[in-house]
Amino acid sequence: MKTPLTKLEKYFVIDKLIIHSLDLCLYQASVIIDGEEHFVCYDDSNFLRTHSLIEIQKCCKNLKAKETVLRQESAYDEMVGAPAKGETNALEVPLKDCGLY
């Protein structure tokens, strides 16, 4: 589900802000609200994507999140031809906005 950034800024509390590391320099954001994941988009429905971690933190600075994490999912198993696993191999690292923008 996509939700515009301007609408998310009006929520009082977001349970978790997830910054997805998609590639070497490509980041995308999603949020968890009441147990449901929403991908952050602009008002024109395009996904919020940036080429730096600091830039995406700047875009999300007005979101009131209880927790912020950086999520990395590896395609290693798929690349080496390993069988598909039922569980995810996502790594989540707690992240703090240091205001470097």
DRENTORKOL-3810 file (N, C-alpha, C; in nm, 4 decimals):
REM DRENTORKOL-3810
@n.u->0.0837; n.v->-0.1169; n.w->0.0000; ca.u->0.0000; ca.v->0.0000; ca.w->0.0000; c.u->0.0893; c.v->0.1247; c.w->0.0000
@n.u->0.0601; n.v->0.2204; n.w->-0.0860; ca.u->0.1341; ca.v->0.3462; ca.w->-0.0921; c.u->0.0584; c.v->0.4524; c.w->-0.0145
@n.u->0.1326; n.v->0.5359; n.w->0.0586; ca.u->0.0735; ca.v->0.6472; ca.w->0.1314; c.u->0.1612; c.v->0.7700; c.w->0.1100
@n.u->0.1008; n.v->0.8833; n.w->0.0730; ca.u->0.1803; ca.v->1.0045; ca.w->0.0488; c.u->0.2508; c.v->1.0542; c.w->0.1750
@n.u->0.3693; n.v->1.1072; n.w->0.1560; ca.u->0.4498; ca.v->1.1607; ca.w->0.2655; c.u->0.3749; c.v->1.2708; c.w->0.3395
@n.u->0.3044; n.v->1.3572; n.w->0.2665; ca.u->0.2322; ca.v->1.4673; ca.w->0.3307; c.u->0.1224; c.v->1.4157; c.w->0.4232
@n.u->0.0604; n.v->1.3056; n.w->0.3869; ca.u->-0.0429; ca.v->1.2456; ca.w->0.4720; c.u->0.0200; c.v->1.1803; c.w->0.5951
@n.u->0.1346; n.v->1.1140; n.w->0.5775; ca.u->0.2022; ca.v->1.0485; ca.w->0.6889; c.u->0.2531; c.v->1.1482; c.w->0.7918
@n.u->0.2905; n.v->1.2685; n.w->0.7469; ca.u->0.3389; ca.v->1.3701; ca.w->0.8391; c.u->0.2314; c.v->1.4160; c.w->0.9353
@n.u->0.1052; n.v->1.3900; n.w->0.9028; ca.u->-0.0059; ca.v->1.4314; ca.w->0.9884; c.u->-0.0386; c.v->1.3287; c.w->1.0969
@n.u->0.0147; n.v->1.2049; n.w->1.0847; ca.u->-0.0078; ca.v->1.1034; ca.w->1.1870; c.u->0.0636; c.v->1.1435; c.w->1.3149
@n.u->0.0028; n.v->1.1121; n.w->1.4287; ca.u->0.0681; ca.v->1.1416; ca.w->1.5559; c.u->0.1859; c.v->1.0484; c.w->1.5815
@n.u->0.1660; n.v->0.9190; n.w->1.5551; ca.u->0.2715; ca.v->0.8216; ca.w->1.5850; c.u->0.2818; c.v->0.7186; c.w->1.4733
@n.u->0.4029; n.v->0.6950; n.w->1.4304; ca.u->0.4328; ca.v->0.5878; ca.w->1.3359; c.u->0.5139; c.v->0.4860; c.w->1.4144
@n.u->0.4711; n.v->0.3616; n.w->1.4109; ca.u->0.5387; ca.v->0.2588; ca.w->1.4897; c.u->0.6833; c.v->0.2400; c.w->1.4475
@n.u->0.7072; n.v->0.2324; n.w->1.3165; ca.u->0.8438; ca.v->0.2078; ca.w->1.2690; c.u->0.8620; c.v->0.2697; c.w->1.1315
@n.u->0.9727; n.v->0.3412; n.w->1.1142; ca.u->1.0150; ca.v->0.3914; ca.w->0.9840; c.u->1.1247; c.v->0.2985; c.w->0.9351
@n.u->1.1045; n.v->0.2406; n.w->0.8181; ca.u->1.2004; ca.v->0.1475; ca.w->0.7605; c.u->1.2616; c.v->0.2117; c.w->0.6365
@n.u->1.3929; n.v->0.2254; n.w->0.6377; ca.u->1.4643; ca.v->0.2732; ca.w->0.5203; c.u->1.5255; c.v->0.1507; c.w->0.4541
@n.u->1.4793; n.v->0.1211; n.w->0.3346; ca.u->1.5246; ca.v->0.0032; ca.w->0.2614; c.u->1.6468; c.v->0.0390; c.w->0.1787
@n.u->1.7537; n.v->-0.0372; n.w->0.1947; ca.u->1.8721; ca.v->-0.0220; ca.w->0.1113; c.u->1.8539; c.v->-0.1164; c.w->-0.0070
@n.u->1.8174; n.v->-0.0612; n.w->-0.1225; ca.u->1.7848; ca.v->-0.1426; ca.w->-0.2395; c.u->1.9077; c.v->-0.1813; c.w->-0.3208
@n.u->2.0026; n.v->-0.0904; n.w->-0.3269; ca.u->2.1229; ca.v->-0.1116; ca.w->-0.4061; c.u->2.2332; c.v->-0.0300; c.w->-0.3416
@n.u->2.3473; n.v->-0.0215; n.w->-0.4051; ca.u->2.4598; ca.v->0.0508; ca.w->-0.3451; c.u->2.4229; c.v->0.1928; c.w->-0.3038
@n.u->2.3530; n.v->0.2633; n.w->-0.3874; ca.u->2.3157; ca.v->0.4020; ca.w->-0.3578; c.u->2.1702; c.v->0.4275; c.w->-0.3948
@n.u->2.0810; n.v->0.3434; n.w->-0.3489; ca.u->1.9386; ca.v->0.3628; ca.w->-0.3746; c.u->1.8607; c.v->0.3231; c.w->-0.2503
@n.u->1.7824; n.v->0.4171; n.w->-0.1990; ca.u->1.7080; ca.v->0.3967; ca.w->-0.0754; c.u->1.5608; c.v->0.4284; c.w->-0.0983
@n.u->1.4759; n.v->0.3550; n.w->-0.0273; ca.u->1.3310; ca.v->0.3711; ca.w->-0.0343; c.u->1.2777; c.v->0.3588; c.w->0.1073
@n.u->1.1648; n.v->0.4216; n.w->0.1372; ca.u->1.1132; ca.v->0.4214; ca.w->0.2733; c.u->0.9750; c.v->0.3577; c.w->0.2812
@n.u->0.9508; n.v->0.2935; n.w->0.3950; ca.u->0.8170; ca.v->0.2445; ca.w->0.4281; c.u->0.7962; c.v->0.2677; c.w->0.5769
@n.u->0.6713; n.v->0.2629; n.w->0.6189; ca.u->0.6375; ca.v->0.2818; ca.w->0.7594; c.u->0.5425; c.v->0.1724; c.w->0.8041
@n.u->0.5463; n.v->0.1420; n.w->0.9326; ca.u->0.4514; ca.v->0.0481; ca.w->0.9920; c.u->0.3559; c.v->0.1297; c.w->1.0785
@n.u->0.2270; n.v->0.1208; n.w->1.0469; ca.u->0.1231; ca.v->0.1893; ca.w->1.1243; c.u->0.0185; c.v->0.0856; c.w->1.1606
@n.u->-0.0025; n.v->0.0669; n.w->1.2885; ca.u->-0.0988; ca.v->-0.0320; ca.w->1.3386; c.u->-0.0762; c.v->-0.1703; c.w->1.2780
@n.u->0.0508; n.v->-0.2100; n.w->1.2656; ca.u->0.0842; ca.v->-0.3424; ca.w->1.2158; c.u->0.0781; c.v->-0.3590; c.w->1.0655
@n.u->0.0498; n.v->-0.2525; n.w->0.9926; ca.u->0.0374; ca.v->-0.2583; ca.w->0.8472; c.u->0.1477; c.v->-0.1756; c.w->0.7826
@n.u->0.2149; n.v->-0.2316; n.w->0.6809; ca.u->0.3244; ca.v->-0.1615; ca.w->0.6147; c.u->0.2719; c.v->-0.0760; c.w->0.5001
@n.u->0.3166; n.v->0.0488; n.w->0.4962; ca.u->0.2814; ca.v->0.1447; ca.w->0.3914; c.u->0.4107; c.v->0.1949; c.w->0.3290
@n.u->0.4205; n.v->0.1899; n.w->0.1969; ca.u->0.5360; ca.v->0.2477; ca.w->0.1303; c.u->0.5132; c.v->0.3973; c.w->0.1144
@n.u->0.6168; n.v->0.4751; n.w->0.1404; ca.u->0.6081; ca.v->0.6198; ca.w->0.1352; c.u->0.6209; c.v->0.6638; c.w->-0.0099
@n.u->0.5308; n.v->0.7523; n.w->-0.0519; ca.u->0.5351; ca.v->0.8036; ca.w->-0.1883; c.u->0.5141; c.v->0.9552; c.w->-0.1863
@n.u->0.5375; n.v->1.0160; n.w->-0.2999; ca.u->0.5084; ca.v->1.1581; ca.w->-0.3166; c.u->0.3599; c.v->1.1724; c.w->-0.3477
@n.u->0.3118; n.v->1.2944; n.w->-0.3530; ca.u->0.1696; ca.v->1.3183; ca.w->-0.3821; c.u->0.1288; c.v->1.2691; c.w->-0.5206
@n.u->0.2250; n.v->1.2544; n.w->-0.6130; ca.u->0.1936; ca.v->1.2052; ca.w->-0.7475; c.u->0.2017; c.v->1.0527; c.w->-0.7571
@n.u->0.2094; n.v->0.9835; n.w->-0.6427; ca.u->0.2118; ca.v->0.8372; ca.w->-0.6304; c.u->0.3435; c.v->0.7723; c.w->-0.6698
@n.u->0.4476; n.v->0.8494; n.w->-0.6986; ca.u->0.5798; ca.v->0.7924; ca.w->-0.7235; c.u->0.6454; c.v->0.7612; c.w->-0.5898
@n.u->0.7113; n.v->0.6453; n.w->-0.5824; ca.u->0.7782; ca.v->0.6065; ca.w->-0.4589; c.u->0.8824; c.v->0.7098; c.w->-0.4186
@n.u->0.8964; n.v->0.7308; n.w->-0.2884; ca.u->1.0026; ca.v->0.8153; ca.w->-0.2352; c.u->1.1325; c.v->0.7364; c.w->-0.2460
@n.u->1.2209; n.v->0.7797; n.w->-0.3335; ca.u->1.3504; ca.v->0.7134; ca.w->-0.3538; c.u->1.4581; c.v->0.8201; c.w->-0.3595
@n.u->1.5719; n.v->0.7902; n.w->-0.2973; ca.u->1.6848; ca.v->0.8823; ca.w->-0.3005; c.u->1.8126; c.v->0.8036; c.w->-0.3260
@n.u->1.9209; n.v->0.8790; n.w->-0.3512; ca.u->2.0505; ca.v->0.8167; ca.w->-0.3776; c.u->2.1462; c.v->0.8282; c.w->-0.2598
@n.u->2.0969; n.v->0.8770; n.w->-0.1454; ca.u->2.1825; ca.v->0.8808; ca.w->-0.0264; c.u->2.0962; c.v->0.8631; c.w->0.0985
@n.u->2.1558; n.v->0.8054; n.w->0.1989; ca.u->2.0873; ca.v->0.7831; ca.w->0.3258; c.u->2.0505; c.v->0.9152; c.w->0.3914
@n.u->2.1395; n.v->1.0121; n.w->0.3854; ca.u->2.1135; ca.v->1.1421; ca.w->0.4469; c.u->1.9980; c.v->1.2130; c.w->0.3763
@n.u->1.9894; n.v->1.1978; n.w->0.2456; ca.u->1.8814; ca.v->1.2610; ca.w->0.1696; c.u->1.7452; c.v->1.2026; c.w->0.2071
@n.u->1.7364; n.v->1.0712; n.w->0.2269; ca.u->1.6077; ca.v->1.0126; ca.w->0.2647; c.u->1.5720; c.v->1.0477; c.w->0.4089
@n.u->1.6727; n.v->1.0614; n.w->0.4959; ca.u->1.6460; ca.v->1.1070; ca.w->0.6320; c.u->1.5920; c.v->1.2493; c.w->0.6302
@n.u->1.6435; n.v->1.3326; n.w->0.5424; ca.u->1.5952; ca.v->1.4698; ca.w->0.5295; c.u->1.4498; c.v->1.4717; c.w->0.4841
@n.u->1.4156; n.v->1.3862; n.w->0.3896; ca.u->1.2776; ca.v->1.3789; ca.w->0.3403; c.u->1.1808; c.v->1.3330; c.w->0.4499
@n.u->1.2284; n.v->1.2461; n.w->0.5385; ca.u->1.1425; ca.v->1.1869; ca.w->0.6427; c.u->1.1554; c.v->1.2553; c.w->0.7784
@n.u->1.2207; n.v->1.3702; n.w->0.7828; ca.u->1.2477; ca.v->1.4340; ca.w->0.9117; c.u->1.1220; c.v->1.4748; c.w->0.9881
@n.u->1.0109; n.v->1.4971; n.w->0.9207; ca.u->0.8875; ca.v->1.5392; ca.w->0.9880; c.u->0.7984; c.v->1.4232; c.w->1.0297
@n.u->0.8402; n.v->1.3010; n.w->1.0009; ca.u->0.7640; ca.v->1.1840; ca.w->1.0439; c.u->0.7940; c.v->1.1567; c.w->1.1913
@n.u->0.6913; n.v->1.1315; n.w->1.2665; ca.u->0.7077; ca.v->1.1059; ca.w->1.4097; c.u->0.7078; c.v->0.9549; c.w->1.4326
@n.u->0.8257; n.v->0.8957; n.w->1.4210; ca.u->0.8397; ca.v->0.7501; ca.w->1.4326; c.u->0.8986; c.v->0.7130; c.w->1.5676
@n.u->0.8442; n.v->0.6065; n.w->1.6262; ca.u->0.8976; ca.v->0.5547; ca.w->1.7521; c.u->1.0341; c.v->0.4907; c.w->1.7308
@n.u->1.0522; n.v->0.4306; n.w->1.6133; ca.u->1.1738; ca.v->0.3550; ca.w->1.5839; c.u->1.2089; c.v->0.3736; c.w->1.4369
@n.u->1.3379; n.v->0.3850; n.w->1.4081; ca.u->1.3848; ca.v->0.3945; ca.w->1.2701; c.u->1.4918; c.v->0.2884; c.w->1.2488
@n.u->1.4796; n.v->0.2150; n.w->1.1385; ca.u->1.5767; ca.v->0.1103; ca.w->1.1079; c.u->1.6179; c.v->0.1185; c.w->0.9609
@n.u->1.7377; n.v->0.0674; n.w->0.9346; ca.u->1.7861; ca.v->0.0489; ca.w->0.7977; c.u->1.7753; c.v->-0.0993; c.w->0.7689
@n.u->1.7040; n.v->-0.1354; n.w->0.6625; ca.u->1.6831; ca.v->-0.2763; ca.w->0.6285; c.u->1.7586; c.v->-0.3109; c.w->0.5013
@n.u->1.8338; n.v->-0.4194; n.w->0.5095; ca.u->1.9086; ca.v->-0.4713; ca.w->0.3940; c.u->1.8685; c.v->-0.6163; c.w->0.3735
@n.u->1.8274; n.v->-0.6499; n.w->0.2526; ca.u->1.7955; ca.v->-0.7883; ca.w->0.2188; c.u->1.8956; c.v->-0.8341; c.w->0.1138
@n.u->1.9522; n.v->-0.9491; n.w->0.1357; ca.u->2.0548; ca.v->-1.0007; ca.w->0.0461; c.u->1.9948; c.v->-1.0966; c.w->-0.0566
@n.u->2.0444; n.v->-1.0862; n.w->-0.1789; ca.u->2.0031; ca.v->-1.1775; ca.w->-0.2853; c.u->2.1039; c.v->-1.2907; c.w->-0.3015
@n.u->2.1896; n.v->-1.3080; n.w->-0.2021; ca.u->2.2970; ca.v->-1.4065; ca.w->-0.2116; c.u->2.2435; c.v->-1.5473; c.w->-0.2377
@n.u->2.1448; n.v->-1.5921; n.w->-0.1591; ca.u->2.0915; ca.v->-1.7275; ca.w->-0.1761; c.u->2.0422; c.v->-1.7500; c.w->-0.3182
@n.u->1.9733; n.v->-1.6532; n.w->-0.3721; ca.u->1.9213; ca.v->-1.6640; ca.w->-0.5083; c.u->2.0355; c.v->-1.6655; c.w->-0.6101
@n.u->2.1386; n.v->-1.5849; n.w->-0.5854; ca.u->2.2502; ca.v->-1.5753; ca.w->-0.6804; c.u->2.3305; c.v->-1.7042; c.w->-0.6885
@n.u->2.3430; n.v->-1.7781; n.w->-0.5788; ca.u->2.4232; ca.v->-1.9004; ca.w->-0.5803; c.u->2.3389; c.v->-2.0242; c.w->-0.6077
@n.u->2.2088; n.v->-2.0051; n.w->-0.6329; ca.u->2.1226; ca.v->-2.1165; ca.w->-0.6673; c.u->2.0759; c.v->-2.1987; c.w->-0.5489
@n.u->2.0832; n.v->-2.1417; n.w->-0.4298; ca.u->2.0356; ca.v->-2.2122; ca.w->-0.3106; c.u->1.8828; c.v->-2.2211; c.w->-0.3136
@n.u->1.8260; n.v->-2.3231; n.w->-0.2507; ca.u->1.6805; ca.v->-2.3338; ca.w->-0.2497; c.u->1.6171; c.v->-2.2182; c.w->-0.1729
@n.u->1.4953; n.v->-2.1837; n.w->-0.2120; ca.u->1.4228; ca.v->-2.0752; ca.w->-0.1460; c.u->1.3903; c.v->-2.1130; c.w->-0.0023
@n.u->1.4088; n.v->-2.0176; n.w->0.0860; ca.u->1.3778; ca.v->-2.0386; ca.w->0.2274; c.u->1.2432; c.v->-1.9753; c.w->0.2584
@n.u->1.1749; n.v->-2.0290; n.w->0.3565; ca.u->1.0465; ca.v->-1.9736; ca.w->0.3966; c.u->1.0599; c.v->-1.8449; c.w->0.4756
@n.u->1.1766; n.v->-1.8202; n.w->0.5315; ca.u->1.1973; ca.v->-1.7007; ca.w->0.6117; c.u->1.2826; c.v->-1.5998; c.w->0.5362
@n.u->1.2750; n.v->-1.4769; n.w->0.5778; ca.u->1.3508; ca.v->-1.3715; ca.w->0.5132; c.u->1.4933; c.v->-1.3643; c.w->0.5688
@n.u->1.5834; n.v->-1.3129; n.w->0.4906; ca.u->1.7202; ca.v->-1.2934; ca.w->0.5376; c.u->1.7484; c.v->-1.1451; c.w->0.5622
@n.u->1.6435; n.v->-1.0691; n.w->0.5904; ca.u->1.6573; ca.v->-0.9249; ca.w->0.6105; c.u->1.7362; c.v->-0.8943; c.w->0.7370
@n.u->1.8218; n.v->-0.7956; n.w->0.7256; ca.u->1.8998; ca.v->-0.7464; ca.w->0.8378; c.u->1.8500; c.v->-0.6057; c.w->0.8679
@n.u->1.8083; n.v->-0.5814; n.w->0.9917; ca.u->1.7627; ca.v->-0.4495; ca.w->1.0322; c.u->1.8575; c.v->-0.3926; c.w->1.1372
@n.u->1.9040; n.v->-0.2711; n.w->1.1098; ca.u->1.9974; ca.v->-0.2034; ca.w->1.1989; c.u->1.9292; c.v->-0.0771; c.w->1.2506
@n.u->1.9273; n.v->-0.0561; n.w->1.3827; ca.u->1.8691; ca.v->0.0679; ca.w->1.4360; c.u->1.9432; c.v->0.1891; c.w->1.3789
@n.u->1.8682; n.v->0.2935; n.w->1.3492; ca.u->1.9252; ca.v->0.4103; ca.w->1.2838; c.u->1.8799; c.v->0.5362; c.w->1.3562
@n.u->1.9698; n.v->0.6296; n.w->1.3726; ca.u->1.9368; ca.v->0.7578; ca.w->1.4360; c.u->1.9612; c.v->0.8682; c.w->1.3358
@n.u->1.8710; n.v->0.9645; n.w->1.3321; ca.u->1.8872; ca.v->1.0794; ca.w->1.2435; c.u->1.9775; c.v->1.1808; c.w->1.3133
@n.u->2.0963; n.v->1.1989; n.w->1.2606; ca.u->2.1947; ca.v->1.2896; ca.w->1.3223; c.u->2.1807; c.v->1.4334; c.w->1.2706
@n.u->2.0864; n.v->1.4567; n.w->1.1814; ca.u->2.0630; ca.v->1.5925; ca.w->1.1317; c.u->2.1787; c.v->1.6476; c.w->1.0498
@n.u->2.2422; n.v->1.5682; n.w->0.9682; ca.u->2.3566; ca.v->1.6115; ca.w->0.8883; c.u->2.3164; c.v->1.6843; c.w->0.7607
@n.u->2.1896; n.v->1.7140; n.w->0.7431; ca.u->2.1439; ca.v->1.7802; ca.w->0.6217; c.u->2.1258; c.v->1.9288; c.w->0.6446
END
